[in-house]
Amino acid sequence: MPATANPLSKIIVLASVLAAGFLLIILSCALFHNWLPLLVVGVFLIAPLPNAICERYANNDDFMNESSGNSVVDFGRYITGFFVVTGLALPLALAHSRIIGLPAMIMSILGGLLVYGTIITFTMFFKETEEF
């Protein structure tokens, strides 16, 4: 997407990708009559929250040292990484234990990555820049 694209077209594209991700996850559940892959949606929806909360907490004070604020951001990234790996590993574990099939696992992982990628892309496109 070019940098000069207006925000409305960005939102439309992101909404389409998000809908495709949700569609893949719901189809992975509905086609194979097992609704456990739907847990991936919850994991990927809460994955960016620790990162956002810790960045807000670290940037709360203008006089805070970079070294002390950096550990809070790193902790948020660690918890976010934990959720992302959990979202990827959950369908793998379900498929390994033969609770879901291989096609359901693939659809669930691809849908989850689309949902998480859309959330991250949305935050990158519309992040407020600080001016000094």
N, C-alpha and C positions, 0 to 999 in steps of 0.2 A: 504494500500500500504506500503510495507516495506521501511524502511529508506534508504536502499541501492539501491533502484530502480533508474535507470538512468533517466535523465531529459526528454529524448525523450519519454519514456513510460508514464511518468507523463503527458506530453503534449498531447499524444494520448488519454489517458483516460479522461482528462479534456475537450478535444475537442469533444469527444463522448457524454459526459454528457451535454455540452453546446448545441450540435446539438439536443439532445433529448429535452432539455428545449425549444429551439426555435420551434421545431416540435410540441410540445404540445400547445404552444401559437398560432402558425399559424393554427393548426387544430381546436383549440377552436374558431377561427374566421371563417375559411373556411367551416367547417361542418355545422355551424349554420347560415351562411350568415349574419354575423354581425361583422364588423371589429373593434369595439371599444375595445375589450380585447387586441388588439395589443398595446395599450397605456402602458400596463404593462411592455413591453420590454424597452421602453424609461425610465420609472421610475427606473427599476432595473439596467439599464446600467449607469445612472447617480448617483445612490445611493452611490457607493464607492468614488466618486470624492471629496466631501467635506472632508471626512476623510483623504484622501491622501494629499490634498492641505494643510489642517491644520497641518498634521504631518510634511510636508516639511517646512512649515512656522515656526513651533515651534522648529525644529531642525536646523534652519538656522545658528544660532550663538552658538558657543561652550561655550561662557561665560554667556549665558542666565540662569537666575534662573529657577529652576524646578517649582516653584510656578507660575511664570508668563507664562511659556511655557505650563503648564498643562491646563490652562483655554482655550487656543486656541485648544488644542487637544480635550478637552471636548466639545467645541462648534462644532467641526467637527463631533464628534460622535453623538451629538444631531441632527444635520441636516441629517446625514446618517440614523439615526433611524427614523426620520420623513419620509424620502423617502421610507424606507423599509415598514413602517406601511402604507404609502399611496399606495404602490404597492400591499399590501395585501388587503387593504380596498377598492380599486377601483373596483375589480371584485365583491366584496361583495355588494357594493352600486349599481352596475349595475344590479346584480341579484335581489337585493331587490326591485328595481324599475321596474323589469320585462323587462329590456332592453335586457338582455341576460338570457339564461336559466341556470339551476343548473349544468348540465354537462359542459357547457362552462366555468362557474365560477370555477369549480374544476380543469379543465384542465389548465386554465389560471393561477391559483394560484400555482399549482404544477410546471408548466413550468417556472413561474417567480422565484420560489424558487430554481429551478435547475440552472437557469441563474445566479442569485445572488450568490448562493453557489459556483458555478464554478469560478466566479470572485474573491471571497474571498479566495478560496482554491488556486487559481493561485498566488495571491499576497503573501499568506503564504509560498507556496513552494519555490518561487523564490525571497524572500525578502533578500536584501543584509544585511549581518551582519557587524556591526562596530567592528573593532579591535582597541584596545588601546595599 
